[in-house]
Amino acid sequence: MTCRLCLETRPLCGSHIISECFYEKIYDDKHRFLPISTEVERLKFQQKGFREDLLCRACESRLSEWESTLKRDFVDIGKEQSNFLTINRVHEEIIKVQNINYDYFKRGILSILWRLSITSHPFYSKYQLGPYEDKLRMILKEDGHIPELHYPIMISKCKLDQQFFPDIIMGFPPGKIAKSRTVYRFIIWGILVTVLVTDHAASNDIESIILRENGELFIPDIQYTMFAHPQSVIKRIFDDDVRDMFAKMTS
């Protein structure tokens, strides 16, 4: 079969759409989690993160290296302490992070977004990158540097009141910012990732909090309540069938 990254005909792996390492805090004591979606009504426990035959082993290993670094950094950002990063709270609601491995961090995020777009899984049906899907494929396939204004990335730390929860993975429909440019967002490890999907952003199109090539990033705190609009998946949490399934997980 054809690998979706290198386009070579090779045996394919059961590739994770979102790396299994980000599910560590999601599972209950029976190694189950409950996916909730506004697109998929039927609730069903899962034992592992969603997979699909997408990549050959070589390409899977390539992406895994970036994601391991991304996971390590997300854990440290959540804790606000690190042996690799310099993390300081510079404002009541903003932390400043330095010494990020820019290339690995950015490639890790773009690799997740790309797989959300190419998967056939209905949970990710709103991630449709169109012509940018192949552009991202080429970026991930090659080793070239990605300028900070190409697919600029913003990161926010999600909280409920003052508490941070790493045990949340969440998807969103596409949105618009900066003169109607399209952004795609997802939450993994309780961290909201926003990617402006363009390879020609101007500096005045975007906020100053994007990931910088020097490894510097300003990360604001945001509240989960900002997502609680009528079409949000958060509203689904209060439905009776969801409450019943969560009761089974805790019983």
C-alpha beads as a LAMMPS data file, in Angstrom:
LAMMPS data file: protein, C-alpha beads

251 atoms
250 bonds

1 atom types
1 bond types

-500.0 500.0 xlo xhi
-500.0 500.0 ylo yhi
-500.0 500.0 zlo zhi

Masses

1 110.0

Atoms # bond

1 1 1 0.000 0.000 0.000
2 1 1 1.070 3.620 -0.489
3 1 1 2.467 5.581 2.431
4 1 1 0.645 8.905 2.668
5 1 1 3.855 10.780 3.538
6 1 1 6.615 9.458 1.271
7 1 1 4.177 8.084 -1.375
8 1 1 6.242 4.898 -1.628
9 1 1 4.586 1.470 -1.852
10 1 1 5.496 -0.116 1.463
11 1 1 3.814 -2.043 4.304
12 1 1 1.863 0.401 6.455
13 1 1 1.698 0.755 10.227
14 1 1 -1.411 1.299 12.295
15 1 1 -0.526 4.975 12.649
16 1 1 -1.956 7.048 15.470
17 1 1 -3.862 10.110 14.347
18 1 1 -2.857 11.790 17.612
19 1 1 0.145 10.080 19.161
20 1 1 -0.592 7.549 21.892
21 1 1 1.743 9.409 24.247
22 1 1 -0.814 12.212 24.563
23 1 1 -3.448 9.781 25.880
24 1 1 -1.486 8.935 29.030
25 1 1 -3.762 10.933 31.350
26 1 1 -6.961 10.110 29.440
27 1 1 -7.353 6.423 30.327
28 1 1 -9.226 5.102 33.354
29 1 1 -7.954 2.177 35.479
30 1 1 -9.263 -0.250 32.821
31 1 1 -7.293 1.577 30.107
32 1 1 -10.450 3.037 28.549
33 1 1 -11.425 6.481 27.389
34 1 1 -14.703 7.884 26.106
35 1 1 -14.558 9.908 22.867
36 1 1 -17.272 12.569 22.600
37 1 1 -18.150 14.330 19.379
38 1 1 -20.870 16.537 17.955
39 1 1 -20.586 14.573 14.675
40 1 1 -20.665 11.014 16.073
41 1 1 -23.655 10.327 18.318
42 1 1 -23.034 6.700 19.327
43 1 1 -20.848 6.502 22.435
44 1 1 -18.309 3.709 22.730
45 1 1 -15.351 3.135 25.040
46 1 1 -11.958 2.933 23.328
47 1 1 -8.890 1.093 24.576
48 1 1 -6.376 2.965 22.411
49 1 1 -6.142 6.249 20.565
50 1 1 -7.558 6.228 17.054
51 1 1 -5.372 4.585 14.406
52 1 1 -5.365 4.122 10.671
53 1 1 -3.031 2.533 8.112
54 1 1 -1.403 5.725 6.864
55 1 1 2.389 5.575 7.131
56 1 1 5.266 3.216 6.493
57 1 1 7.529 2.367 9.407
58 1 1 10.256 4.820 8.364
59 1 1 7.833 7.743 8.132
60 1 1 6.126 6.726 11.372
61 1 1 9.502 6.850 13.150
62 1 1 10.241 10.245 11.599
63 1 1 7.083 11.793 13.002
64 1 1 7.418 10.027 16.364
65 1 1 10.755 11.725 17.038
66 1 1 9.176 15.175 16.771
67 1 1 6.135 14.184 18.804
68 1 1 8.243 12.848 21.672
69 1 1 9.884 16.263 22.008
70 1 1 6.501 17.981 21.715
71 1 1 5.012 15.771 24.451
72 1 1 7.961 16.442 26.772
73 1 1 7.572 20.193 26.266
74 1 1 3.797 20.104 26.769
75 1 1 4.244 18.224 30.051
76 1 1 6.748 20.839 31.231
77 1 1 4.537 23.738 30.119
78 1 1 1.689 22.183 32.089
79 1 1 3.864 21.903 35.218
80 1 1 5.641 25.209 34.521
81 1 1 8.980 23.648 35.366
82 1 1 11.535 21.942 33.157
83 1 1 15.075 20.610 32.811
84 1 1 15.086 21.622 29.131
85 1 1 13.025 24.777 28.841
86 1 1 13.230 28.103 30.639
87 1 1 9.725 28.862 31.921
88 1 1 8.772 32.025 33.780
89 1 1 5.384 33.473 34.639
90 1 1 5.735 37.061 33.467
91 1 1 2.129 38.042 34.136
92 1 1 -0.723 36.670 36.206
93 1 1 -2.099 34.981 33.058
94 1 1 0.975 34.621 30.791
95 1 1 4.066 32.432 30.879
96 1 1 7.189 32.982 28.804
97 1 1 8.930 29.860 27.493
98 1 1 12.454 29.885 26.051
99 1 1 14.853 27.296 24.606
100 1 1 12.160 25.446 22.637
101 1 1 13.557 23.269 19.852
102 1 1 11.724 25.273 17.200
103 1 1 11.986 22.788 14.334
104 1 1 10.944 19.711 16.341
105 1 1 8.166 21.526 18.199
106 1 1 6.684 23.020 15.035
107 1 1 7.009 19.841 12.986
108 1 1 5.386 17.866 15.786
109 1 1 2.352 20.153 15.739
110 1 1 2.105 20.281 11.940
111 1 1 2.375 16.485 11.729
112 1 1 -0.675 16.141 13.997
113 1 1 -2.657 18.690 11.985
114 1 1 -1.721 16.942 8.730
115 1 1 -2.903 13.551 9.977
116 1 1 -6.150 15.061 11.254
117 1 1 -6.703 16.181 7.661
118 1 1 -5.806 12.936 5.867
119 1 1 -7.565 10.481 8.179
120 1 1 -10.948 9.042 7.219
121 1 1 -12.038 8.809 10.864
122 1 1 -15.368 10.639 11.359
123 1 1 -14.191 12.260 14.601
124 1 1 -11.845 14.456 12.584
125 1 1 -14.042 15.153 9.562
126 1 1 -13.846 18.945 10.017
127 1 1 -10.079 19.028 9.506
128 1 1 -9.941 19.532 5.740
129 1 1 -6.819 21.388 4.633
130 1 1 -7.519 21.319 0.895
131 1 1 -4.416 22.327 -1.136
132 1 1 -2.431 22.834 2.059
133 1 1 -2.649 19.114 2.795
134 1 1 -0.024 18.296 0.166
135 1 1 2.003 21.393 1.023
136 1 1 2.269 20.171 4.613
137 1 1 3.108 16.679 3.387
138 1 1 6.098 18.060 1.494
139 1 1 7.219 20.100 4.510
140 1 1 7.081 17.019 6.742
141 1 1 8.818 14.849 4.151
142 1 1 11.749 17.222 3.660
143 1 1 14.252 18.490 6.244
144 1 1 14.099 22.168 5.327
145 1 1 13.610 24.931 7.871
146 1 1 10.039 26.247 8.293
147 1 1 9.976 30.064 8.669
148 1 1 7.979 31.294 11.654
149 1 1 5.475 33.107 9.390
150 1 1 4.775 29.892 7.467
151 1 1 1.960 28.130 9.331
152 1 1 2.473 30.283 12.449
153 1 1 1.580 28.562 15.706
154 1 1 0.021 29.961 18.870
155 1 1 -0.272 28.048 22.141
156 1 1 -2.613 28.633 25.099
157 1 1 -2.836 26.837 28.432
158 1 1 -6.419 25.790 29.217
159 1 1 -7.735 26.011 32.762
160 1 1 -10.945 25.688 34.689
161 1 1 -10.706 28.491 37.220
162 1 1 -7.044 28.111 38.235
163 1 1 -6.665 24.376 37.665
164 1 1 -4.877 22.851 34.678
165 1 1 -6.089 19.481 33.341
166 1 1 -3.680 17.475 31.135
167 1 1 -6.319 14.766 30.626
168 1 1 -8.195 16.543 27.816
169 1 1 -8.019 16.067 24.043
170 1 1 -10.494 18.103 21.998
171 1 1 -11.109 19.061 18.373
172 1 1 -12.756 22.109 16.826
173 1 1 -14.171 23.190 13.474
174 1 1 -12.001 25.643 11.498
175 1 1 -12.163 29.325 12.408
176 1 1 -11.138 32.675 10.961
177 1 1 -8.696 35.350 12.134
178 1 1 -6.491 37.992 10.544
179 1 1 -8.375 39.179 7.456
180 1 1 -10.395 35.986 7.082
181 1 1 -7.422 33.636 7.174
182 1 1 -8.282 30.103 8.267
183 1 1 -7.069 28.678 11.571
184 1 1 -7.301 25.115 12.819
185 1 1 -7.274 24.335 16.529
186 1 1 -7.043 21.304 18.775
187 1 1 -6.374 20.621 22.443
188 1 1 -3.904 17.926 23.466
189 1 1 -2.530 17.473 27.003
190 1 1 -4.787 20.383 28.012
191 1 1 -2.885 22.737 25.671
192 1 1 -4.773 24.626 22.951
193 1 1 -2.858 24.697 19.662
194 1 1 -3.860 27.235 16.990
195 1 1 -2.308 27.032 13.514
196 1 1 -2.792 29.764 10.926
197 1 1 -2.911 27.744 7.707
198 1 1 -0.932 29.836 5.254
199 1 1 2.593 29.880 3.876
200 1 1 2.648 33.640 3.298
201 1 1 1.517 35.312 6.527
202 1 1 2.549 38.924 7.057
203 1 1 3.823 40.017 10.463
204 1 1 0.886 42.412 10.878
205 1 1 -1.599 39.583 10.185
206 1 1 -0.942 37.811 13.448
207 1 1 -0.498 38.377 17.144
208 1 1 2.909 38.640 18.770
209 1 1 2.439 35.375 20.652
210 1 1 3.420 32.985 17.848
211 1 1 6.241 30.473 18.257
212 1 1 9.481 32.253 17.321
213 1 1 12.446 30.779 15.487
214 1 1 14.657 31.609 18.472
215 1 1 12.644 29.159 20.568
216 1 1 10.667 31.798 22.442
217 1 1 6.941 31.569 23.056
218 1 1 4.456 33.521 25.169
219 1 1 1.581 31.338 26.392
220 1 1 -1.584 32.907 27.839
221 1 1 -3.943 31.129 30.215
222 1 1 -7.467 30.720 28.871
223 1 1 -10.628 29.319 30.449
224 1 1 -12.560 26.301 29.158
225 1 1 -15.731 28.310 29.609
226 1 1 -14.848 30.233 26.431
227 1 1 -15.680 27.085 24.442
228 1 1 -19.100 26.485 26.032
229 1 1 -21.287 27.771 23.187
230 1 1 -24.385 25.796 22.034
231 1 1 -22.517 23.993 19.194
232 1 1 -19.509 23.090 21.332
233 1 1 -18.636 19.531 22.266
234 1 1 -18.448 20.762 25.877
235 1 1 -22.230 21.146 25.848
236 1 1 -22.453 17.433 24.929
237 1 1 -20.850 16.524 28.270
238 1 1 -24.093 17.373 30.063
239 1 1 -26.257 15.007 27.952
240 1 1 -27.752 12.006 29.774
241 1 1 -26.029 9.340 27.653
242 1 1 -22.630 10.918 28.288
243 1 1 -23.281 11.166 32.024
244 1 1 -24.267 7.477 32.099
245 1 1 -21.073 6.397 30.313
246 1 1 -18.869 8.453 32.612
247 1 1 -20.643 6.894 35.606
248 1 1 -19.577 3.467 34.287
249 1 1 -15.964 4.632 34.082
250 1 1 -15.938 5.719 37.723
251 1 1 -17.964 2.849 39.209

Bonds

1 1 1 2
2 1 2 3
3 1 3 4
4 1 4 5
5 1 5 6
6 1 6 7
7 1 7 8
8 1 8 9
9 1 9 10
10 1 10 11
11 1 11 12
12 1 12 13
13 1 13 14
14 1 14 15
15 1 15 16
16 1 16 17
17 1 17 18
18 1 18 19
19 1 19 20
20 1 20 21
21 1 21 22
22 1 22 23
23 1 23 24
24 1 24 25
25 1 25 26
26 1 26 27
27 1 27 28
28 1 28 29
29 1 29 30
30 1 30 31
31 1 31 32
32 1 32 33
33 1 33 34
34 1 34 35
35 1 35 36
36 1 36 37
37 1 37 38
38 1 38 39
39 1 39 40
40 1 40 41
41 1 41 42
42 1 42 43
43 1 43 44
44 1 44 45
45 1 45 46
46 1 46 47
47 1 47 48
48 1 48 49
49 1 49 50
50 1 50 51
51 1 51 52
52 1 52 53
53 1 53 54
54 1 54 55
55 1 55 56
56 1 56 57
57 1 57 58
58 1 58 59
59 1 59 60
60 1 60 61
61 1 61 62
62 1 62 63
63 1 63 64
64 1 64 65
65 1 65 66
66 1 66 67
67 1 67 68
68 1 68 69
69 1 69 70
70 1 70 71
71 1 71 72
72 1 72 73
73 1 73 74
74 1 74 75
75 1 75 76
76 1 76 77
77 1 77 78
78 1 78 79
79 1 79 80
80 1 80 81
81 1 81 82
82 1 82 83
83 1 83 84
84 1 84 85
85 1 85 86
86 1 86 87
87 1 87 88
88 1 88 89
89 1 89 90
90 1 90 91
91 1 91 92
92 1 92 93
93 1 93 94
94 1 94 95
95 1 95 96
96 1 96 97
97 1 97 98
98 1 98 99
99 1 99 100
100 1 100 101
101 1 101 102
102 1 102 103
103 1 103 104
104 1 104 105
105 1 105 106
106 1 106 107
107 1 107 108
108 1 108 109
109 1 109 110
110 1 110 111
111 1 111 112
112 1 112 113
113 1 113 114
114 1 114 115
115 1 115 116
116 1 116 117
117 1 117 118
118 1 118 119
119 1 119 120
120 1 120 121
121 1 121 122
122 1 122 123
123 1 123 124
124 1 124 125
125 1 125 126
126 1 126 127
127 1 127 128
128 1 128 129
129 1 129 130
130 1 130 131
131 1 131 132
132 1 132 133
133 1 133 134
134 1 134 135
135 1 135 136
136 1 136 137
137 1 137 138
138 1 138 139
139 1 139 140
140 1 140 141
141 1 141 142
142 1 142 143
143 1 143 144
144 1 144 145
145 1 145 146
146 1 146 147
147 1 147 148
148 1 148 149
149 1 149 150
150 1 150 151
151 1 151 152
152 1 152 153
153 1 153 154
154 1 154 155
155 1 155 156
156 1 156 157
157 1 157 158
158 1 158 159
159 1 159 160
160 1 160 161
161 1 161 162
162 1 162 163
163 1 163 164
164 1 164 165
165 1 165 166
166 1 166 167
167 1 167 168
168 1 168 169
169 1 169 170
170 1 170 171
171 1 171 172
172 1 172 173
173 1 173 174
174 1 174 175
175 1 175 176
176 1 176 177
177 1 177 178
178 1 178 179
179 1 179 180
180 1 180 181
181 1 181 182
182 1 182 183
183 1 183 184
184 1 184 185
185 1 185 186
186 1 186 187
187 1 187 188
188 1 188 189
189 1 189 190
190 1 190 191
191 1 191 192
192 1 192 193
193 1 193 194
194 1 194 195
195 1 195 196
196 1 196 197
197 1 197 198
198 1 198 199
199 1 199 200
200 1 200 201
201 1 201 202
202 1 202 203
203 1 203 204
204 1 204 205
205 1 205 206
206 1 206 207
207 1 207 208
208 1 208 209
209 1 209 210
210 1 210 211
211 1 211 212
212 1 212 213
213 1 213 214
214 1 214 215
215 1 215 216
216 1 216 217
217 1 217 218
218 1 218 219
219 1 219 220
220 1 220 221
221 1 221 222
222 1 222 223
223 1 223 224
224 1 224 225
225 1 225 226
226 1 226 227
227 1 227 228
228 1 228 229
229 1 229 230
230 1 230 231
231 1 231 232
232 1 232 233
233 1 233 234
234 1 234 235
235 1 235 236
236 1 236 237
237 1 237 238
238 1 238 239
239 1 239 240
240 1 240 241
241 1 241 242
242 1 242 243
243 1 243 244
244 1 244 245
245 1 245 246
246 1 246 247
247 1 247 248
248 1 248 249
249 1 249 250
250 1 250 251
